[in-house]
Amino acid sequence: MNTNDRRSLQGKRILLIIGGGIAAYKSLDLIRRLRERGAEVRVVMTQAAQEFVTPLSAGAIAGGHVYVDLFDWRTEFDIGHIRLARDTNLVVVAPATADLMAKIAGGHADDIASTVLLAIDKPVLLAPAMNPHMWSNAATRRNLAQLVADGVTVVGPNAGEMAEQGEAGIGRMAEPLEIVAAVESRLAARHETAGSLSGRRVLVTAGPTHEAIDPVRYIANRSSGKQGFAIARAAAAAGADVTLVTGPVPLADPPAVTVIRVESAREMLAEVDRALPADVAVFAAAVADWRVAEPGAQKLKKGAGGTPKLDLVENPDILATVAHGKSKRPLLVIGFAAETEHVINNARAKLDRKGCDWIVANDVSPATGIMGGDRNSVHLVTRDGVESWPNEDKQTVADKLIARIAVTLAAAAK
Ligand SMILES: Cc1cc2nc3c(=O)[nH]c(=O)nc-3n(C[C@H](O)[C@H](O)[C@H](O)COP(=O)(O)O)c2cc1C
């Protein structure tokens, strides 16, 4: 361990929930690694987890009581499941079993682990571990997508040999040090932001826009809205009054955010204008550059006339309109640039052209998996230079962006 890392989690309280999988033995080492960095670790174990490791071992390494029973009157009297959820900086679920993921995604609360997870208002980090077939099962994919959309961070699983003989694939739990790194990264971003935007108004756009061809067809793009939703969630967690204007995406409203759902670029501009003034505007939506000049009033029919000719006209440029606005320009206007080549140069040019303050640029070539995926590699382009951030889950990218915004607003207020 690098000596700089030695007390990286000093003063942090981590709640570790151990699920019932073979990888539970690695969670004992995880407790040790967290504690040697200064964290106080409280441990909850599911009933199934106790088939793999004992509360005695976990408690001895954690240096405290292990919570295993929702209805134990002594622990309920002593600390209670709600306080377990409240008095923590972050929850780690390791191993996160397929079953626990399903329960969290479905909002179940039928044992101490799931009840604490439902009561939590702090970041949740999952380290899934399961057989590769369980991991690739459609139900687990669905649950994972729901959890990520809800702002949960996921580390691993990794590819490799399974504990079961002859089984290999994706499903091995991330190693304890990888989990520790994910905890540090998640907490670093979150720590800086807590309450830092209270009293501020933040406007965020997200998702694609749909531009009608006729009443049933439209032009769209592959934007999932996940990054914009994550930014809105992070801004609300930092205490801001947040309005999220989003194109059509199947994501649930983030907590404590005013969500306005629109279809087209022109509707998005109208709602953005209505949501101003704001201190900060983050334009993460992938707004269609063009729309069909004259969408069909009825469904276009195949016929003897050959293929229909679609004349396109340019859509309003929402970012440039707001950034160049005279009366309601936010203090900080941030655009996103999704590029497939010359990412940084194109972003620099966009910064000048649009008149915004920062551009968050990312490479959305299909090979990166960023468009629609859960992770992002961004470059923050400002007038002072370019910062390239590591590949991280979209919620961590959002937390870091909000932390930067808070610092910049605080400096501007001095
Ligand atoms: C030997 C054995 C190993 C298991 N390993 C895993 C595992 O790695 N991941 C998993 O999701 N489930 C695994 N299971 C199944 C879970 O233990 C089972 O779904 C249990 O209900 C999970 O409970 P929990 O989510 O409350 O901890 C295993 C079961 C057995 C018998």
The ligand as an ORCA input file, in Angstrom:
! r2SCAN-3c Opt
* xyz 0 1
  C     -22.357    -23.459     -2.636
  C     -23.205    -22.296     -3.058
  C     -22.614    -21.220     -3.622
  C     -23.378    -20.125     -4.059
  N     -22.736    -19.077     -4.636
  C     -23.473    -18.032     -5.081
  C     -22.844    -16.927     -5.696
  O     -21.633    -16.865     -5.844
  N     -23.620    -15.916     -6.152
  C     -24.967    -15.945     -6.011
  O     -25.625    -14.999     -6.486
  N     -25.590    -16.959     -5.412
  C     -24.886    -18.010     -4.944
  N     -25.509    -19.058     -4.336
  C     -26.965    -19.006     -4.142
  C     -27.315    -18.093     -2.962
  O     -26.662    -18.548     -1.781
  C     -28.822    -18.075     -2.764
  O     -29.427    -17.451     -3.892
  C     -29.221    -17.341     -1.503
  O     -30.632    -17.334     -1.410
  C     -28.731    -15.914     -1.504
  O     -29.197    -15.263     -0.352
  P     -28.823    -13.743     -0.036
  O     -28.963    -13.000     -1.307
  O     -29.852    -13.342      0.982
  O     -27.469    -13.709      0.524
  C     -24.760    -20.150     -3.879
  C     -25.368    -21.236     -3.264
  C     -24.584    -22.299     -2.861
  C     -25.268    -23.474     -2.206
*
